[in-house]
């Protein structure tokens, strides 16, 4: 659980940083466009190559004129619709005409990092939030829940979760409400030690339960954890 929280936090932080970069780029481009002048340019050259992974990369060169002076440079933005000889809108800085943006560039620079960062942030939070809610519920039920003595049914290895090649143990237990006859099933948090020897033949374990919402509970393994630390 802790490792998932760490991974989720890293993903969320990366996403947040990329989103902030996107917002900064969007702000900078917005300020640029407020004072930018327009010129009609032309695509003078389009080159492409494949890298070792087989991905295709394109380089596009454009030319435009400002006050009779010709400017030509490589664009920071490319798209599949760009082809040699095609006319294209150029937005340039009137104080420094060589500083330019092509049509669509400002939108791409803002939208792409925000969207990319948003995906990372959502994935990260999806790993963090459930664990945080689970911890909050368990802390609350330990303070306000009803303490019962549940029977230990068995001890399982959680093969669905792995950290550094190791699988944690889980204590499965149950308790029958003699007033209603209903049987409740519980399972402990992941334990990174074999609890069987520490239980020393003990058949029951304490569980804190929210009787209004029995799915919110906490199997108290604190005494076992103390024995491991000692």
N, C-alpha and C positions, 0 to 999 in steps of 0.2 A: 504493500500500500504506500509506504514512504517513497519507494523508488518511482512509483507512478506519479506521485505528487511532485517529485523533483523534476521528472521528465516533462510533466504538464506545465510546471512553472517556467522551465526553460523555453518551451514552445510558446507559451503566452508572452513571455518577455521579448523573445525574438519578434513575434508578431506585432507587439506594441511598438517596438523600435522601428520596424519597417513602416507601420502605419504613420508614425510621427514623421518619418522621412518623407513619406508620400504627401502628408499635409504641408510640410515645409516646401516641397517642390511645387505643390499646387499654388501655395501663396506666392512663391517667387515668380512662377509663370504668370499668375494673375497680374502681378505688378508689372511684369515685362509687357504684357499685352495692352495695358492701359496707355502706354506711351509709344508702343511699336508702330512703325509705318509698314505699309503693304507694298510689295513688289511682285510682279509676275516672273517666276523663274522657270527654268527648264532643266530636266534631268539629263545630265551630260554623259553619265556612265553608270552602269550597274554591273558589279562583279559578284561572284558567288564562289564558295568553296565548301567542301565537306571536311569536318574534323574527324578525328580518330574514332569517334562514337557514331559516325554516320550522319550527324546533324548538319544541316545546310545553314551557312551564314552568308548574309548579303551586305555589300557595301554600296552605298548610293552617293553619287556626287551631283551637286546642283550648281547652277550658275544663274546670276541675276545682276542687274545693273542699278546703281544708285548714283544720280547726278553724273551720268556718263562714265562712271567707273565700274568695271566688271569685277564681280566677286565670284569665286568658285571654291567650294569646299565640300567636305564629306558631311553628310547629315548624321545626327545622333539617333534618328528614328527611321526605320524602314518598314515597308509593308509589301505584300505580294502584288499590290496593284501598281507599284512603282516600276516603270520601264523607261528605257533610254528614249529620249525625244519627247517625253510627255511633259506638258506644262504643269507647274505646281505653284501653289500660293506660298510666298515667302513673307515672313514677318521679321523685321529687323530693327535694331536699336538705332534711332536717328543720330545719336551721338557717336556710335561705333557700328557702322553698317556691316562690318564683318561678323558681328554678333547677331545670329539669326535663329529662327525656328521655322520648321516647315509645317504645313497644314497637318493637324492631327497629333503633332509631337507633344504639345502641352497637355492635351487630354490623356495621352498614353502615359506620360511621365507621372501624372497624378493618380490615375485610376489603377494602373498595374500594381504599384507598391501597396496601395491601400487595400486592394482586393487580395493580393498575395499575403500581406500581413494579417488581414482579417481571417483568412483560412487558418494560418498558424495560431492566431489568438483563440479562435473558436475550438480548434483541436486541443490546444493546451488547457483551456478552461474546462473542456469536457472531461479531462483527466483529473483536474484539481477539484472542481466543485463537488462531485459526488462524494469524494473522500472527506472533504471539509464538512459537508452536511452530515455524513455518517458519524464523524467525530463529535460534532455538536450534539447530535441526538444521543449518542452514547454517554457523553458527559452529563447531559440533562437527565437521562433515565437513571444514572447512578445516584443522582441527588434526589430525584422525585419519584422514581419508580418503586414498585413493590419487589421486595427481596424474597425469592423462592429458592427451594432446594430441588434442583433437577437431577434426574437420573442420567448417568453417563451411559450412552448407548454404545459408542465405539470411537476410535481415534482413526482418522483418515489422513492420507497424504494428499495435499492439494496439487495434483499434477497439472492443473490449469494455470498455475502461477510459478514462475521460475525467476530466481535472481542468482547470478553467478553459478548457474548449473545446479542450484539447490531448490528443492520444493519444500514449502512449509507444511506443518501439521495442523490439523483442525480437530477440535473436540466436538463431537455431535452428542447432544443431550436432549431430553424431553421431560415434560412435566404435565401431569393430568390434573385439571381443575375438577375436584370432587363435587363441587356445587353444580357444575354444568355437564360434567363428563367429557368435556372437550380436551383433546390431547394437543399440546403445543410442542413444536420442534424448534430447537435452537442449535446454533453452531458458533463456535468461538471465532475470534479474529485469528489471522494467520500466526502461528507460533514457530519460531525458528529453533526449536528444540523438541526432542521427543518427550511428551508429557507423561507417557505411560509409567516410566520408572518413578518419576516424581510424585505421581498420584499414589503410589505404593498401595495399590489394591483398593483405594477409595472409590466408592460407587456413585457418589453424588458430587455436584458442584453448584455453587451459588450463581444465580442469574437474576439480574435486575430487569424488570419488565414493566412496560407501560401497559396496564391492563385495558386501557381504552383503545390502544393501538399496539396489540401484541407483537407486531412485526418490528417494533422499536424495542430493542433489548440489548443487554450487555452480559455476556458470559464472563464472570469474574475469574480471570486467570492470574490476578496480581500476585497471589501467594506463590504460585508456581514460578512466576518470573523472578520473584525474590530469591527463591531457592537456587535458580540458575545463576544469578548474580553473585550469590554467596559461594 
